[in-house]
Amino acid sequence: MSQPVTSSAKTTSAFSRNKTRILVISFCSLLMISVLSLSGYIWYQLCQLHDQTHDSLRQLHAQYQQLAAQSLQYGTQLTKLTQKNLAKNQVDIQDYVVLQKVHQYLELAHIESYWRQNSKSTLILLVSAQEILNQNHINNTDKLKQTIAQEIMQLKAIPAVDLTGRLSKLDALITLTQQLTVKSMHRPKDNDDRHLATTDTWHERFTQSLWALKKMVVVKRLDDTDPAILSPLHTRLLQDLVAGYIMQAQWATIHGQEKLYHQALRAAMKLIHQRFADNIKAQTYLNELKQLDALSVTFSLPALAPALTEVQQLLDQLNTSSIKDTAYD
């Protein structure tokens, strides 16, 4: 009886051990499966993360390349813009210098025209300003060129003063002053100035003495504007005074002094009327003076303000453009 019990106990013990082994093996298997599953999941997550990281890196690389291309493009555009601004500024500076020269010529022409009434020098200055503009190509100067051309045409249309002929006539009048004669200071003889015959000798002598005394004494009337006695020296002084007025008119003709020219000629005519005899030579002399007095020494020149104003506006525009470019840079 004891052997079967032992055998059964052994069998039970072996079954228990086998069951334990099975359980251990099952647990180990489950554990390995769990580890493998976890490892697979981790591996999957790692792969997903790797792919995402790779995609992110690829996107970042693409963005970097795009940014690099844009930066290169912006750099190129900035370089071109800088070069363009430098070229524009250089052109603006050159234009400004040219317009400053034109402004100086026009300002001098305005002074010669307005203050000195000198058409010849004014025309030379305007032509110089026109040549400077034609030699340099500056934008927005067409209107200025047209204005200067119109002013040149107006100056050329002004009749020229014949200075040589005018001075020759005045020289001839200076020479003719020596032929002018001063007014006579003696009154015409009265019809009563004759010797009265008398039978008395002493009475005849007394009458002759009174007649001689009358011829020696010159009576000056208070209402007479003529001098009592004029010597040859006084006559020469009056002639030289007329010649001096004519010389003054010559000087005024040369220097374009219109007012002084007419004042000198009229003073000469007034002196001839007052002091010189009214004969053919004096009348001829006065007619020459009247003809010269009717002429003008200068002609009014056109105003040159429009051209001067236009070139100043162009200079102001260049200054404004330069200030804006500096602020933009």
C-alpha positions in Angstrom: 0.0 0.0 0.0 2.8 2.3 0.7 4.3 2.2 -2.9 1.1 3.4 -4.7 0.9 6.3 -2.3 4.4 7.3 -3.0 4.0 6.9 -6.6 0.9 9.1 -6.5 2.7 11.7 -4.5 5.5 11.7 -6.9 3.1 12.1 -9.8 1.4 15.0 -8.0 4.7 16.6 -7.3 5.9 16.2 -10.9 2.6 17.6 -12.1 3.0 20.6 -9.8 6.5 21.2 -11.0 5.5 20.9 -14.6 2.6 23.3 -13.9 5.0 25.7 -12.3 7.3 25.4 -15.2 4.5 25.9 -17.6 3.4 29.0 -15.6 7.0 30.3 -15.5 7.4 29.6 -19.2 4.1 31.3 -19.9 4.9 34.2 -17.8 8.3 34.5 -19.4 6.7 34.2 -22.8 4.2 36.9 -21.9 6.9 39.0 -20.6 9.0 38.5 -23.7 6.0 39.2 -25.8 5.3 42.4 -23.8 8.9 43.4 -24.1 8.9 42.7 -27.8 5.6 44.5 -28.2 6.9 47.4 -26.3 10.1 47.3 -28.2 8.2 47.2 -31.4 6.1 50.1 -30.4 9.1 52.1 -29.3 10.8 51.2 -32.5 7.7 52.3 -34.4 7.6 55.6 -32.5 11.3 56.0 -33.1 10.8 55.5 -36.8 7.9 57.9 -36.8 10.0 60.4 -35.0 12.9 59.8 -37.3 10.7 60.3 -40.3 9.2 63.5 -38.8 12.6 64.8 -37.9 13.8 64.0 -41.4 10.8 65.7 -42.9 11.3 68.7 -40.6 15.0 68.8 -41.5 14.1 68.6 -45.2 11.5 71.4 -44.8 14.0 73.5 -42.9 16.6 72.9 -45.5 14.1 73.9 -48.2 13.2 77.0 -46.3 16.8 77.8 -45.8 17.5 77.5 -49.5 14.4 79.6 -50.2 15.6 82.2 -47.7 19.1 82.1 -49.1 17.7 82.6 -52.6 15.5 85.5 -51.4 18.5 87.0 -49.5 20.6 86.8 -52.7 17.8 88.3 -54.7 17.4 91.1 -52.2 21.1 91.7 -52.1 21.2 91.9 -55.9 18.3 94.3 -55.9 19.9 96.4 -53.2 23.1 96.5 -55.1 21.3 97.5 -58.2 19.3 100.1 -56.3 22.4 101.5 -54.7 24.2 101.7 -58.0 21.2 103.3 -59.5 20.9 105.9 -56.7 24.6 106.6 -56.9 24.4 107.1 -60.7 21.3 109.2 -60.2 22.9 111.3 -57.5 26.0 111.7 -59.7 23.8 112.8 -62.6 21.8 115.2 -60.3 25.1 116.7 -59.1 26.3 117.3 -62.7 22.9 118.7 -63.7 22.9 121.0 -60.6 26.4 122.3 -61.5 25.3 123.0 -65.1 22.1 124.7 -64.0 24.1 126.8 -61.5 26.3 128.1 -64.4 23.2 128.8 -66.5 21.7 130.7 -63.5 24.8 132.8 -63.1 24.8 133.8 -66.8 21.1 134.6 -66.7 21.5 136.6 -63.5 24.4 138.7 -65.1 22.2 139.1 -68.2 19.4 140.4 -66.0 21.8 142.9 -64.4 23.1 144.1 -67.8 19.5 144.5 -69.1 17.8 146.1 -66.1 20.5 148.2 -64.6 22.9 149.0 -67.5 20.5 148.7 -70.5 23.4 147.1 -72.4 21.8 145.0 -75.1 25.1 143.7 -76.6 26.5 142.2 -73.3 23.1 140.9 -72.4 22.8 139.1 -75.7 26.3 137.6 -75.3 25.4 136.3 -71.8 22.1 134.8 -73.0 23.8 133.0 -76.0 26.4 131.6 -73.5 23.6 130.2 -71.3 21.9 128.7 -74.3 25.1 127.0 -75.5 25.7 125.4 -72.0 22.1 124.0 -72.0 22.6 122.6 -75.6 25.9 120.9 -74.7 24.4 119.1 -71.7 21.3 116.9 -71.8 19.3 117.8 -68.7 15.7 116.6 -68.2 12.8 119.1 -68.1 14.8 122.0 -69.6 12.9 122.2 -72.9 10.7 125.1 -71.6 13.8 126.9 -70.3 15.5 126.6 -73.7 12.4 128.0 -75.4 12.3 130.9 -73.0 15.9 131.8 -73.5 15.5 131.5 -77.3 12.6 133.9 -77.2 14.6 136.4 -75.2 17.4 136.2 -77.6 15.0 136.9 -80.5 13.6 139.9 -78.7 17.1 141.3 -78.1 18.1 140.8 -81.8 14.9 142.6 -82.9 15.9 145.8 -81.0 17.3 148.4 -83.5 20.9 149.1 -83.0 22.1 152.6 -82.1 24.4 154.2 -84.7 27.0 155.4 -82.2 29.6 156.2 -84.9 27.2 158.4 -86.9 25.9 160.1 -83.7 29.3 160.9 -82.4 30.4 162.2 -85.8 27.5 164.6 -85.9 28.3 165.8 -82.3 31.9 166.3 -83.3 30.8 168.5 -86.2 28.7 170.6 -83.9 31.6 171.1 -81.6 33.6 172.5 -84.5 30.7 174.7 -85.6 30.5 176.4 -82.2 33.4 178.7 -83.2 31.1 180.1 -86.0 28.4 181.2 -83.6 28.2 184.9 -83.0 27.2 186.6 -79.8 24.2 189.0 -79.7 25.1 192.6 -80.4 25.0 194.8 -77.4 24.4 198.1 -79.3 21.0 199.3 -80.1 20.2 200.5 -83.6 20.8 204.2 -84.2 17.8 206.4 -83.8 16.7 208.5 -86.7 17.2 211.5 -84.4 20.9 210.8 -84.0 22.2 213.4 -86.4 24.0 216.7 -86.2 21.8 219.6 -86.0 23.1 222.5 -87.9 23.5 225.6 -86.0 25.0 228.9 -86.7 26.7 229.1 -83.4 30.1 227.4 -83.4 30.2 226.8 -79.7 26.8 225.1 -79.8 28.0 222.8 -82.6 31.0 221.8 -80.7 28.9 221.2 -77.6 26.6 218.9 -79.6 29.5 217.0 -81.0 31.0 216.4 -77.6 27.7 215.1 -76.3 27.5 212.7 -79.3 31.0 211.4 -78.6 30.2 210.9 -74.9 27.1 209.0 -75.8 29.1 206.6 -77.9 31.6 206.0 -75.1 29.1 205.3 -72.4 27.0 202.1 -72.3 23.9 202.3 -70.3 22.8 199.0 -68.7 19.0 198.6 -68.3 17.7 196.7 -65.3 15.3 194.6 -67.4 18.0 193.6 -70.0 19.2 190.0 -69.7 22.3 190.7 -71.8 25.6 191.7 -70.2 26.7 195.2 -70.6 30.1 194.5 -72.3 31.3 191.2 -73.8 34.9 190.9 -74.7 36.3 188.3 -77.1 37.2 186.2 -74.0 33.6 186.2 -72.9 32.5 185.2 -76.4 35.0 182.3 -76.4 33.8 181.2 -73.0 30.2 181.0 -74.2 31.3 179.0 -77.3 33.3 176.7 -75.1 30.3 176.3 -72.8 28.2 175.2 -75.7 30.9 172.8 -76.8 31.1 171.4 -73.3 27.4 170.6 -73.4 27.9 168.8 -76.7 30.8 166.8 -75.2 28.6 165.9 -72.3 26.1 164.5 -74.8 28.9 162.5 -76.4 29.8 160.9 -73.1 26.2 160.1 -72.4 25.8 158.5 -75.9 28.9 156.3 -75.3 27.7 155.2 -71.8 24.0 154.9 -72.7 22.8 157.6 -70.3 19.5 158.6 -71.9 18.5 161.3 -69.4 21.9 163.0 -69.3 22.1 163.0 -73.2 18.8 165.0 -73.5 19.7 167.3 -70.7 23.0 168.3 -72.3 21.5 169.0 -75.7 18.6 171.0 -74.3 21.0 173.1 -72.1 23.0 173.9 -75.3 19.9 175.0 -77.2 18.8 177.2 -74.3 22.2 178.9 -74.1 22.2 179.5 -77.9 18.8 181.1 -77.7 19.8 183.4 -74.8 23.3 184.4 -75.7 23.9 184.0 -79.5 22.7 185.9 -82.4 19.6 184.6 -84.3 21.1 184.1 -87.7 21.2 181.4 -90.3 24.2 179.6 -88.7 22.5 179.6 -85.3 19.2 178.3 -86.8 21.1 175.5 -88.7 22.9 174.6 -85.4 19.7 174.5 -83.5 18.0 172.3 -86.1 20.8 169.8 -85.8 20.5 169.8 -82.0 16.7 169.3 -82.2 17.2 166.3 -84.6 19.7 164.7 -82.3 17.4 165.4 -79.3 14.6 163.5 -81.0 16.8 160.4 -81.1 17.3 157.9 -78.3 20.6 156.7 -76.9 19.3 153.3 -75.8 16.1 151.2 -76.2 14.2 149.6 -73.4 15.3 145.9 -73.2 12.8 143.1 -72.5 12.5 141.7 -69.0 14.6 138.6 -68.4 12.8 137.5 -65.2 11.0 134.4 -66.8 14.1 132.5 -67.7 15.7 133.3 -64.3 12.6 132.1 -62.5 12.5 128.9 -64.5 16.1 127.9 -63.9 15.6 128.6 -60.1 12.6 126.3 -60.1 14.7 123.5 -61.7 17.4 124.0 -59.0 14.8 123.8 -56.3 13.5 120.6 -57.8 16.9 119.0 -57.8 17.5 120.0 -54.2 14.1 118.5 -53.1 14.9 115.3 -55.0 18.3 115.0 -53.4 16.8 115.4 -49.9 14.2 112.7 -50.6 16.8 110.2 -51.8 18.9 110.8 -48.8 16.0 110.2 -46.5 15.2 107.0 -48.4 18.7 105.7 -48.1 
